[in-house]
Amino acid sequence: MPTKRADLEIDRKARASIPMQPVSKQDAFERLKNFNEIYFNYEAEIACIEAGRCIQCPDPAPCQLACPLGNDIPTALRLTEQGRFIEAAETFRKTSPMPEICSRVCPQERLCEGSCTHGGGNSGEPVRIGKIEKFVVEYQYAIEGIPIGDIAPDTGKRIAIVGAGPAGLAAAENLRRKGHDITVYDANPFPGGLLIYGIPAFKLSKDRVVTKVKHLEKLGVKFIPNTRIGQDIPLQKLADDFDAVFIGVGANIDAPAKLEGADLKGVYQAGEFLIRANVPRALQPAAFQEADEPLTVGKRVFVIGGGDTAMDCTRTSLRLQQAQGYKLDVTCAYRRTEAEMPGCKAERENAREEGARFEWLTAPKRFIGDEEGRLTGIEFVRMRLGEPDASGRRRPVEIADSEYIEPADTVALALGYWPDPLLGETTPALDTHDWGLITADARTGKTSVANIWAGGDVVTGPDLVTTAIRAGLHAAESIHLYLNEE
Ligand SMILES: Cc1cc2nc3c(=O)[nH]c(=O)nc-3n(C[C@H](O)[C@H](O)[C@H](O)COP(=O)(O)OP(=O)(O)OC[C@H]3O[C@@H](n4cnc5c(N)ncnc54)[C@H](O)[C@@H]3O)c2cc1C
């Protein structure tokens, strides 16, 4: 396989003229009847054609630069084109411990595919890198499962991982492969973090996460569920008992809506809403398993917010309405316009196909309830866009006297997530900032405590699966170096 792709004798013009090969999805009406992934997989022949659209940009290829994990995408696509699917999957695995997950949930439109030079070709469509990655990894999985790979001889060093989300799982695998003894603690009943307790199954089948966890168990990683560090065991005790600790506890506290009526029945935080609708009851945290009422959405649902979580709540609500026999009536209300929406465009299109409605430039002012404390309506106010704020996006400003009331049975609040301040509050030596984010070196994840590292959403604030994985991998390298120096 040549590495200097500039020297490859390929007809880039001819490749640029091959039309993009779409991936089929479940029909919008049909997919509302289930929570299965909506995208089907490529057929082998079609995957080869699509991979053959890659013009093999010379190093460094823009797609590889845009991938937080630095996946060698051009090589993987060239192998796919040649029908060498397992080698292609292995190329992704060299830099990514979870290609089966990244291929499904990465916002490729703003990462690898967003930087694909092919976008300027005849079809104007980037190569469908994510769907090809999913195809080769699934192909490999069907034939040989997830390969066990190499594990170094035992080093006798013990590492505790706090939080079994993508950051923690990536750190656990990397360090286990280096021969260390790994114990992963998580507050939830099952590992996976937001891969299980956030992202709905119509985007990422829970099976794939379960398979990854079993794979890690086969490698020798130990999981201890239902254990909240900082409450059940002090973090400092782990730091004393283990040679090193990695914290990947995410940022999973729902930002509250400080509005009248936010405590009415029928007003849900996105976190609870998605868990109760998408996670099997036996795997739900105890507090939700004990919920007295089933999650019944009713005739009119509103979702407040404009990010990926809002879209996940919207599409979950549509499926719940379908299952519970209501006419579809779900509206996503956002205080800016579609142009400022931070979520993935493709997911918005999927929501539209499924029947979601959108109301732009509107924000809730209060929630209205009946005498039994149940939501019956929402008072909204119209907004306009003012001057840009610190993020560069134009600030929404209320329009005076533009309030209006909409009847509503359920509202899901997807207003963002905050970190949990618990670890900072209970570990005086651990530096934190901004409501509990852990202060850590951006590259190595080293914190203010000598043998504690941190990475993922708990350091950056809410971000992506792939950036959390990268943080876990970088911290693992730094921990390994530290243990060797010791
Ligand atoms: C609804 C939703 C949809 C999303 N969709 C996408 C998407 O499509 N694509 C994408 O790239 N990203 C998406 N994201 C973001 C992505 O899921 C996160 O950025 C990523 O999961 C962060 O990984 P993490 O390992 O840092 O933390 P998390 O995945 O949040 O995992 C943290 C883990 O730590 C555990 N924990 C917390 N506190 C403690 C404690 N004190 N002791 C022990 N354990 C603890 C938690 O139980 C959890 O299991 C989405 C997020 C949400 C909320």
The ligand as an SDF file (V2000), in Angstrom:
LIG
                    3D

 53 58  0  0  0  0  0  0  0  0999 V2000
  -28.8200   12.9100   23.9970 C   0  0  0  0  0  0  0  0  0  0  0  0
  -27.4160   13.0200   23.5240 C   0  0  0  0  0  0  0  0  0  0  0  0
  -27.1270   12.7020   22.2150 C   0  0  0  0  0  0  0  0  0  0  0  0
  -25.8230   12.7950   21.7540 C   0  0  0  0  0  0  0  0  0  0  0  0
  -25.5630   12.4440   20.4650 N   0  0  0  0  0  0  0  0  0  0  0  0
  -24.2880   12.4650   20.0220 C   0  0  0  0  0  0  0  0  0  0  0  0
  -23.9720   12.0610   18.7030 C   0  0  0  0  0  0  0  0  0  0  0  0
  -24.8480   11.7000   17.9180 O   0  0  0  0  0  0  0  0  0  0  0  0
  -22.6690   12.0770   18.3190 N   0  0  0  0  0  0  0  0  0  0  0  0
  -21.6660   12.4410   19.1700 C   0  0  0  0  0  0  0  0  0  0  0  0
  -20.4890   12.3950   18.7900 O   0  0  0  0  0  0  0  0  0  0  0  0
  -21.9330   12.8520   20.4370 N   0  0  0  0  0  0  0  0  0  0  0  0
  -23.2140   12.8690   20.8740 C   0  0  0  0  0  0  0  0  0  0  0  0
  -23.4870   13.2660   22.1480 N   0  0  0  0  0  0  0  0  0  0  0  0
  -22.3720   13.6690   23.0240 C   0  0  0  0  0  0  0  0  0  0  0  0
  -21.5970   12.4480   23.5420 C   0  0  0  0  0  0  0  0  0  0  0  0
  -22.4910   11.4430   23.9460 O   0  0  0  0  0  0  0  0  0  0  0  0
  -20.6870   12.8610   24.6940 C   0  0  0  0  0  0  0  0  0  0  0  0
  -19.8670   13.9240   24.2660 O   0  0  0  0  0  0  0  0  0  0  0  0
  -19.8040   11.6900   25.1520 C   0  0  0  0  0  0  0  0  0  0  0  0
  -20.5910   10.5840   25.5350 O   0  0  0  0  0  0  0  0  0  0  0  0
  -18.9080   12.1210   26.3140 C   0  0  0  0  0  0  0  0  0  0  0  0
  -18.1870   11.0070   26.7610 O   0  0  0  0  0  0  0  0  0  0  0  0
  -17.6040   10.9240   28.2510 P   0  0  0  0  0  0  0  0  0  0  0  0
  -16.9420    9.6010   28.3300 O   0  0  0  0  0  0  0  0  0  0  0  0
  -16.8200   12.1430   28.5250 O   0  0  0  0  0  0  0  0  0  0  0  0
  -18.8570   10.9780   29.2260 O   0  0  0  0  0  0  0  0  0  0  0  0
  -20.2400   10.1850   29.3070 P   0  0  0  0  0  0  0  0  0  0  0  0
  -20.5740    9.4740   28.0560 O   0  0  0  0  0  0  0  0  0  0  0  0
  -21.2070   11.1770   29.8130 O   0  0  0  0  0  0  0  0  0  0  0  0
  -19.9690    9.0740   30.4180 O   0  0  0  0  0  0  0  0  0  0  0  0
  -19.7240    9.4420   31.7520 C   0  0  0  0  0  0  0  0  0  0  0  0
  -19.9680    8.2520   32.6560 C   0  0  0  0  0  0  0  0  0  0  0  0
  -19.5280    8.5910   33.9700 O   0  0  0  0  0  0  0  0  0  0  0  0
  -20.4490    8.0910   34.9050 C   0  0  0  0  0  0  0  0  0  0  0  0
  -20.3250    8.8810   36.1210 N   0  0  0  0  0  0  0  0  0  0  0  0
  -20.6820   10.1670   36.3180 C   0  0  0  0  0  0  0  0  0  0  0  0
  -20.3610   10.5530   37.5670 N   0  0  0  0  0  0  0  0  0  0  0  0
  -19.7890    9.4980   38.1670 C   0  0  0  0  0  0  0  0  0  0  0  0
  -19.2350    9.2680   39.4550 C   0  0  0  0  0  0  0  0  0  0  0  0
  -19.1950   10.2510   40.3640 N   0  0  0  0  0  0  0  0  0  0  0  0
  -18.7640    8.0450   39.7470 N   0  0  0  0  0  0  0  0  0  0  0  0
  -18.7890    7.0330   38.8230 C   0  0  0  0  0  0  0  0  0  0  0  0
  -19.2970    7.2160   37.5780 N   0  0  0  0  0  0  0  0  0  0  0  0
  -19.7750    8.4190   37.2520 C   0  0  0  0  0  0  0  0  0  0  0  0
  -21.7880    8.2210   34.2260 C   0  0  0  0  0  0  0  0  0  0  0  0
  -22.7170    7.3180   34.8090 O   0  0  0  0  0  0  0  0  0  0  0  0
  -21.4280    7.8620   32.7770 C   0  0  0  0  0  0  0  0  0  0  0  0
  -21.5700    6.4830   32.5630 O   0  0  0  0  0  0  0  0  0  0  0  0
  -24.7930   13.2170   22.6230 C   0  0  0  0  0  0  0  0  0  0  0  0
  -25.0940   13.5690   23.9410 C   0  0  0  0  0  0  0  0  0  0  0  0
  -26.3910   13.4840   24.3840 C   0  0  0  0  0  0  0  0  0  0  0  0
  -26.7010   13.8720   25.7870 C   0  0  0  0  0  0  0  0  0  0  0  0
  1  2  1  0
  2  3  1  0
  2 52  2  0
  3  4  2  0
  4  5  1  0
  4 50  1  0
  5  6  2  0
  6  7  1  0
  6 13  1  0
  7  8  2  0
  7  9  1  0
  9 10  1  0
 10 11  2  0
 10 12  1  0
 12 13  2  0
 13 14  1  0
 14 15  1  0
 14 50  1  0
 15 16  1  0
 16 17  1  0
 16 18  1  0
 18 19  1  0
 18 20  1  0
 20 21  1  0
 20 22  1  0
 22 23  1  0
 23 24  1  0
 24 25  2  0
 24 26  1  0
 24 27  1  0
 27 28  1  0
 28 29  2  0
 28 30  1  0
 28 31  1  0
 31 32  1  0
 32 33  1  0
 33 34  1  0
 33 48  1  0
 34 35  1  0
 35 36  1  0
 35 46  1  0
 36 37  1  0
 36 45  1  0
 37 38  2  0
 38 39  1  0
 39 40  1  0
 39 45  2  0
 40 41  1  0
 40 42  2  0
 42 43  1  0
 43 44  2  0
 44 45  1  0
 46 47  1  0
 46 48  1  0
 48 49  1  0
 50 51  2  0
 51 52  1  0
 52 53  1  0
M  END
$$$$
